[in-house]
Structure formats: structure tokens, C-alpha cells
Amino acid sequence: MAVSSGSQQERVGVMLVGLGALASTLVAGIEAIVRGLARPIGSLTQLYRCNGDANNALLLDVLPMAKLQNLEFAAWDVYPDNAFQSAVKAAVLHKDTLELLRGRLEELRPFKAVVDGQNQRRLKGQHVKTGTRLEQAQELEREILAFKEARGLDRMVLVLCNSTEITLEMGEEGQSIKKFEQGLKADCKTISASMIYSYVAIKLGIPVVNCTPSQCLEVPALARFAEENGVPVAGKDLKTGQTLLKTILAPGIKARYLGLTGWYSTNILGNRDGEVLDDPEASKTKVNSKLSVLESILEPERHPELYRGFYHKVKIDYYPPRGDNKEAWDNVDIFGWMDYPMQIKVNFLCRDSILAAPLVLDLVLLLDLAGRTGWKGIQDWLGFFFKSPLLSRPAKPIHDLFQQHGELEEALLRLRKPKEPVPVQRVAAAVASH
Ligand SMILES: NC(=O)c1ccc[n+]([C@@H]2O[C@H](COP(=O)([O-])OP(=O)(O)OC[C@H]3O[C@@H](n4cnc5c(N)ncnc54)[C@H](O)[C@@H]3O)[C@@H](O)[C@H]2O)c1
């Protein structure tokens, strides 16, 4: 289906659930880029050059994606801090940079958060909605519609960047949208805040991206609702830091037919996300999300002589002095010719939100475009951005970053302007280059 035209001039609302480190870094970054104070490093939508294009064209000149200056932001948070205060507390960006952007950031004040009474147990914020799940959903819907009206928006994308939630066992309320709606009415305890945000967005035809490890878009009721309502959704848990490196390194080990006996990963982080992850239940959700990648890349069932029974351990520790500047250590035990053992040590001193913010920008622009193209339901081709890529069908997700990049490139070719038909061989070239 053709992408609707004239769309680059239209205003797109970025509805941020959670105004913490990641969201405030995103908003500050986009404002700085629009003012010419910063460069969009790490963003595929801003820097990708079309494969095989004689003019080396930038993707943003070829695909009718929304312009950064036409993005408007709304947010919800359990704390009332505006984006400036939140960014200062998160301490990702230098105070001097934030001062330059202060006015614009102070304008972004969060609405009261939807809460479910059991998640984010470590947070003390009182800036929350009251009432049953259904009443909170209705209030959220009114806020979204009023925001759209007040800002004259053409479209919106909802971004879940709230704290990691604990995983709850769902019953029938997760199986169909009718049962889910009955569950909202009955204030069913297994319906989390993230599910309520997602439900309202899908109901309003707004694409949803889940940047967190929390369960919501994969709940069958909501996944089907997105499909039926013609809404594209994507998740989950952005692939940054240690997992990013793991999915770069592991395909290389495999490509060289080296064996693996164990991979030990540990992290320290001191931001609010780390504080929430100090709760063992929330940490379980995140660790599971990080654990899944190696099996899928190495395929021990296909290569038992190299990978059968390898030991994989992931630890996350909350360590306040580091703030958002996460540090990750990996010890990788590999073996080579004649079974001789070797070790790889990786020490990544990264900035989590600096790695994550460009991914959120890309996801917003690409989901908005996908929605205008008529693509609906879970968007498998966006797996490149996630630690635990959601799939629209029962299958094993791809975790190898290069394979994911190939899938993304193929989809980008399909999204290109209809007036510029894509030669078949270019699809092949895009895939072959990886
Ligand atoms: N920062 C990154 O680089 C990164 C990378 C990958 C994944 N993630 C995931 O993204 C999410 C956000 O990360 P962050 O670093 O910004 O964390 P953060 O703790 O700084 O921000 C999360 C915000 O969500 C708010 N919140 C909690 N419950 C809420 C609710 N029910 N409604 C609205 N707001 C709510 C919190 O008050 C907080 O301000 C986390 O789940 C994290 O695991 C972040």
C-alpha cells in the first residue's frame, strides 16, 4: 500500500509513558538537533544511506518520515518533575547543555501516571491517577484526545519507557479483547499499567513501541487487538549496552566456527531503572530478556560440537554512584583448534540512555510510517532495535544484529516512495551486504 503523501509536514505527537532518563534524553536530544546544537549519532533514520543508490541518498530524503521539528511531546510519570528537572536528576546530559534547552524542557510536564498498585514497588512517586483500571483508562483516553486537539496533531505514537514491571501470570483476561475489557471493569490485578497504556493507544489507532522488558504487547488480547484495529506495534526492551555487544560478538564467534563453554555477564547501573531492577521480581523480567539472545544466535541444536551445554549467566546490580553510566563486564570462555581454550574479556563503559535515545527516535518515525503504509500488528522487521524482539507468528526471534539489519533494510526498501520502484536486485544487494 502507498504511504500517504504530504505527511512530512504533518505534526506527530510522541506520547511518552515515563519521563525518566531515557525519555528526557530523547526530548533534549531532539531539541538540540533541531536547533543545530547536536548531531543525531546512533540514529539509523537520520544517518542511513540507501544501499546501491547512485547519489548516496540519506534515507530521510527518500522515505516520507516525519521531520524532527514537527514532533510534539506529551508524557506521563509517577513523579511530577518536568523534563528539565527529570533530565537534571537523571544526570545523563551535561548541565550546561540542559541549561541551553531549559525553556523547552520545562514546558513538558507529565500527566499523572496510570498505576496498577503492584508494579514499580520501589518508586515513591505520588503523581498518579486514582480509580479502577477502567476509570484510569478512560482518563488517559481523554488526556490523549485533548492533547491531540490542543496541539493540532495529525498522528501520534505511544512510547513505553516507564520502569520495568514485574511479570504477572494472566488468565482469561489476556486471551481476548472482550475478556480484557471485562478485566478492566473488574479491576483485574493481572492487568498492568503498561497494558492499560497500550490498550488505550491501540483503541485510538495509535502505534505503540515498548522500549521496556515489561509484558504487554505480546499478551494475545492486545496483539490481536492491534492487528484487528490496523495499528502497528513493536517491542520489546531496547537493545543497548551489554546485549548489543553480545549480539555483535556472538555471530563473529559462530562465523569462525569457534566453540563456547560459557558466557558470564555482569552489570552495574545506578539510575532509577537500576533502583527498580533491585527488586528481584522486576530484575527477573530484565534478566530473562537478556538471557534469550545467545541460544538463538549460536543454535546449539545445529552445532552441538561447538555450543551444546554452554553456561550463560547474567547479573544486574544496582550501584547508585554510577548513575546512568552503566558498566558491563563479560567473560567469554571459547575454544578453538584442537579444543584449546581461550578467553575474551569485554569491559563496556557505556551510557545507557545515550545508546537508547536514537533507537526510540527511529522507532517513532518508522512506526508512524508503517501505520501510514497500512502495516498492522506486531512489526517483526523492527527486531533490530530490541533485546527480546516480538514476532507476529510463533517462531524463534532472530537476535544476530547483522541478520536483523538485513531484515530491516528489506522492509525499508518496501517502504520507499511508490514513485521510485525498487529494482529486485537492490533487495538482494541489501541483504548480501550483510
Ligand atoms: N535507558 C536505557 O538506555 C534503556 C535501555 C533499554 C531499555 N530501557 C528500559 O526503558 C525503561 C526506561 O528506562 P530509563 O532509564 O528511562 O528509566 P527511568 O527509571 O529513568 O525512567 C522510568 C520512568 O518511568 C516512570 N514510571 C514508572 N511507572 C510508571 C507508570 N506506571 N506510568 C508512567 N511512568 C511511570 C518512573 O517514575 C521513571 O521516571 C526501563 O524499563 C528500561 O529497562 C532503558
The ligand as an SDF file (V2000), in Angstrom:
LIG
                    3D

 44 48  0  0  0  0  0  0  0  0999 V2000
   17.8370    3.9190   29.4630 N   0  0  0  0  0  0  0  0  0  0  0  0
   18.1360    2.9970   28.5850 C   0  0  0  0  0  0  0  0  0  0  0  0
   19.0990    3.1390   27.9350 O   0  0  0  0  0  0  0  0  0  0  0  0
   17.3000    1.7790   28.3680 C   0  0  0  0  0  0  0  0  0  0  0  0
   17.7560    0.7700   27.5300 C   0  0  0  0  0  0  0  0  0  0  0  0
   16.9650   -0.3570   27.3360 C   0  0  0  0  0  0  0  0  0  0  0  0
   15.7430   -0.4340   27.9710 C   0  0  0  0  0  0  0  0  0  0  0  0
   15.3420    0.5510   28.7940 N   0  0  0  0  0  0  0  0  0  0  0  0
   14.0720    0.4190   29.5090 C   0  0  0  0  0  0  0  0  0  0  0  0
   13.3370    1.6220   29.3470 O   0  0  0  0  0  0  0  0  0  0  0  0
   12.6680    1.9510   30.5450 C   0  0  0  0  0  0  0  0  0  0  0  0
   13.0390    3.3680   30.9620 C   0  0  0  0  0  0  0  0  0  0  0  0
   14.4300    3.4360   31.2430 O   0  0  0  0  0  0  0  0  0  0  0  0
   15.0120    4.7340   31.9780 P   0  0  0  0  0  0  0  0  0  0  0  0
   16.4810    4.5320   32.0110 O   0  0  0  0  0  0  0  0  0  0  0  0
   14.4610    5.9680   31.4090 O   0  0  0  0  0  0  0  0  0  0  0  0
   14.4140    4.5120   33.4390 O   0  0  0  0  0  0  0  0  0  0  0  0
   13.9990    5.6460   34.4880 P   0  0  0  0  0  0  0  0  0  0  0  0
   13.8020    4.9040   35.7560 O   0  0  0  0  0  0  0  0  0  0  0  0
   14.9440    6.7850   34.4750 O   0  0  0  0  0  0  0  0  0  0  0  0
   12.6100    6.1740   33.9150 O   0  0  0  0  0  0  0  0  0  0  0  0
   11.4290    5.4580   34.0250 C   0  0  0  0  0  0  0  0  0  0  0  0
   10.3460    6.4220   34.4210 C   0  0  0  0  0  0  0  0  0  0  0  0
    9.0950    5.7480   34.3950 O   0  0  0  0  0  0  0  0  0  0  0  0
    8.3170    6.2770   35.4560 C   0  0  0  0  0  0  0  0  0  0  0  0
    7.2110    5.3780   35.7180 N   0  0  0  0  0  0  0  0  0  0  0  0
    7.1580    4.2820   36.4820 C   0  0  0  0  0  0  0  0  0  0  0  0
    5.9320    3.7350   36.4540 N   0  0  0  0  0  0  0  0  0  0  0  0
    5.1860    4.4900   35.6230 C   0  0  0  0  0  0  0  0  0  0  0  0
    3.8410    4.4390   35.1900 C   0  0  0  0  0  0  0  0  0  0  0  0
    3.0190    3.4780   35.6100 N   0  0  0  0  0  0  0  0  0  0  0  0
    3.4100    5.3810   34.3320 N   0  0  0  0  0  0  0  0  0  0  0  0
    4.2390    6.3770   33.9020 C   0  0  0  0  0  0  0  0  0  0  0  0
    5.5200    6.4790   34.3170 N   0  0  0  0  0  0  0  0  0  0  0  0
    5.9840    5.5470   35.1550 C   0  0  0  0  0  0  0  0  0  0  0  0
    9.3110    6.4150   36.5930 C   0  0  0  0  0  0  0  0  0  0  0  0
    8.8610    7.2780   37.5880 O   0  0  0  0  0  0  0  0  0  0  0  0
   10.5220    6.9590   35.8450 C   0  0  0  0  0  0  0  0  0  0  0  0
   10.5670    8.3580   35.8210 O   0  0  0  0  0  0  0  0  0  0  0  0
   13.0450    0.8720   31.5480 C   0  0  0  0  0  0  0  0  0  0  0  0
   12.0560   -0.1160   31.5830 O   0  0  0  0  0  0  0  0  0  0  0  0
   14.3110    0.2920   30.9950 C   0  0  0  0  0  0  0  0  0  0  0  0
   14.5150   -1.0660   31.3840 O   0  0  0  0  0  0  0  0  0  0  0  0
   16.0850    1.6590   29.0040 C   0  0  0  0  0  0  0  0  0  0  0  0
  1  2  1  0
  2  3  2  0
  2  4  1  0
  4  5  1  0
  4 44  2  0
  5  6  2  0
  6  7  1  0
  7  8  2  0
  8  9  1  0
  8 44  1  0
  9 10  1  0
  9 42  1  0
 10 11  1  0
 11 12  1  0
 11 40  1  0
 12 13  1  0
 13 14  1  0
 14 15  2  0
 14 16  1  0
 14 17  1  0
 17 18  1  0
 18 19  2  0
 18 20  1  0
 18 21  1  0
 21 22  1  0
 22 23  1  0
 23 24  1  0
 23 38  1  0
 24 25  1  0
 25 26  1  0
 25 36  1  0
 26 27  1  0
 26 35  1  0
 27 28  2  0
 28 29  1  0
 29 30  1  0
 29 35  2  0
 30 31  1  0
 30 32  2  0
 32 33  1  0
 33 34  2  0
 34 35  1  0
 36 37  1  0
 36 38  1  0
 38 39  1  0
 40 41  1  0
 40 42  1  0
 42 43  1  0
M  CHG  2   8   1  16  -1
M  END
$$$$
